[in-house]
Amino acid sequence: MKSTDSTESVEMTLQTLLKILDHSSDEIFVLDGEKRILYVNKACERHYGLKPTDVIGKNNVDLFEKGYWTPSIVPEVFKRKKPCYMKQQTYIGAELMTSAIPILNDAGKLNWSSLHPQKHKRIKC
């Protein structure tokens, strides 16, 4: 990956990018057009008690049906093909505010969806 800035060229390997994503405090969850989980960072361990290796390659619908979270934002983002936002609860008791961003191809078909569950913080006033 190279910077478009002509004054300085910066290269980043896929391995470096994945390391950065794994250290994000927010969960990053990527699905393909068939709802298969292509990537999830380590934040999923805090939200679901599952390691990324337990989740990657699985179908999102299967994990939802097993009760890892409710409700599922995936049907909405696939139907609307627009960003969606939803409050979710995980089976280990985490409250999440999840945003789902569809990534469409030139024909308007959903190729990928990026989900970003964040721990919902209650602030006392």
C-alpha positions as CSV (number, residue, x, y, z in Angstrom):
1,M,0.0,0.0,0.0
2,K,1.6,3.3,-1.0
3,S,0.8,6.9,-0.1
4,T,-0.5,9.1,-2.9
5,D,1.5,12.0,-1.5
6,S,4.2,12.8,-4.0
7,T,6.6,14.2,-1.4
8,E,7.0,11.0,0.5
9,S,6.4,7.4,-0.4
10,V,5.2,5.1,2.4
11,E,4.8,1.4,2.0
12,M,2.8,-0.8,4.4
13,T,2.7,-4.5,4.2
14,L,-0.5,-6.5,4.8
15,Q,1.1,-7.9,7.9
16,T,1.6,-4.4,9.3
17,L,-1.9,-3.3,8.5
18,L,-3.4,-6.5,10.2
19,K,-1.2,-5.8,13.3
20,I,-2.6,-2.2,13.4
21,L,-6.2,-3.5,13.0
22,D,-5.7,-6.1,15.7
23,H,-4.6,-3.4,18.2
24,S,-7.7,-1.3,17.6
25,S,-9.9,-0.9,20.6
26,D,-12.9,-1.1,18.3
27,E,-13.9,-4.4,16.8
28,I,-13.5,-4.6,13.0
29,F,-15.6,-7.3,11.4
30,V,-15.6,-7.9,7.6
31,L,-18.1,-10.1,5.7
32,D,-18.2,-11.0,2.0
33,G,-21.3,-11.0,-0.1
34,E,-22.2,-14.5,1.1
35,K,-22.0,-13.3,4.7
36,R,-18.8,-15.3,5.4
37,I,-16.6,-13.7,8.0
38,L,-13.3,-12.7,6.2
39,Y,-11.7,-10.9,9.0
40,V,-12.3,-9.9,12.7
41,N,-9.7,-8.4,15.0
42,K,-8.9,-9.4,18.6
43,A,-11.6,-7.1,20.1
44,C,-14.1,-9.9,19.3
45,E,-12.6,-11.8,22.3
46,R,-13.9,-9.1,24.7
47,H,-17.4,-9.0,23.0
48,Y,-18.1,-12.7,22.4
49,G,-15.4,-14.7,24.2
50,L,-14.3,-16.0,20.8
51,K,-10.9,-15.8,19.2
52,P,-10.6,-14.5,15.6
53,T,-9.6,-18.0,14.5
54,D,-12.9,-19.3,16.0
55,V,-14.9,-16.9,13.8
56,I,-13.0,-16.3,10.5
57,G,-14.4,-18.5,7.7
58,K,-17.7,-19.0,9.5
59,N,-21.0,-17.7,8.2
60,N,-22.3,-14.8,10.2
61,V,-25.9,-16.2,10.2
62,D,-24.6,-19.4,11.9
63,L,-23.1,-17.5,14.7
64,F,-26.2,-15.3,15.1
65,E,-28.4,-18.4,15.2
66,K,-26.1,-19.9,18.0
67,G,-27.0,-16.8,20.1
68,Y,-23.6,-15.0,20.2
69,W,-25.4,-11.6,19.6
70,T,-28.9,-10.2,19.1
71,P,-30.4,-8.7,17.1
72,S,-28.4,-9.1,13.9
73,I,-27.6,-6.0,11.8
74,V,-26.5,-8.0,8.8
75,P,-29.9,-8.5,7.2
76,E,-30.5,-4.8,7.4
77,V,-27.3,-3.7,5.7
78,F,-27.7,-6.3,3.0
79,K,-31.3,-5.2,2.3
80,R,-30.8,-1.5,2.5
81,K,-27.3,-1.3,1.0
82,K,-26.7,1.8,3.1
83,P,-24.9,2.3,6.4
84,C,-27.0,0.9,9.3
85,Y,-26.6,1.4,13.1
86,M,-28.0,-0.8,15.8
87,K,-27.7,-1.6,19.5
88,Q,-26.8,-5.2,20.2
89,Q,-26.4,-7.5,23.2
90,T,-23.9,-10.4,23.2
91,Y,-24.3,-13.7,25.0
92,I,-21.7,-12.7,27.6
93,G,-23.6,-9.5,28.5
94,A,-21.7,-6.9,26.4
95,E,-23.9,-4.0,25.1
96,L,-22.6,-2.9,21.7
97,M,-23.4,0.0,19.4
98,T,-22.8,-1.5,15.9
99,S,-22.4,0.3,12.6
100,A,-22.5,-1.7,9.4
101,I,-21.1,-0.2,6.2
102,P,-21.8,-1.8,2.9
103,I,-19.1,-1.9,0.2
104,L,-20.8,-2.1,-3.2
105,N,-19.4,-2.9,-6.6
106,D,-20.0,-0.8,-9.7
107,A,-23.2,-2.7,-10.4
108,G,-24.6,-1.9,-6.9
109,K,-24.2,-5.4,-5.6
110,L,-22.9,-5.8,-2.1
111,N,-19.4,-7.3,-2.2
112,W,-18.4,-6.8,1.4
113,S,-19.7,-5.3,4.6
114,S,-17.7,-3.9,7.4
115,L,-19.1,-4.1,10.9
116,H,-17.8,-2.0,13.8
117,P,-19.3,-3.1,17.1
118,Q,-18.2,-0.8,20.0
119,K,-18.8,-1.3,23.7
120,H,-21.7,0.9,24.7
121,K,-20.6,3.0,27.6
122,R,-23.1,4.3,30.1
123,I,-22.2,7.7,31.4
124,K,-23.7,9.0,34.6
125,C,-24.6,12.6,34.7
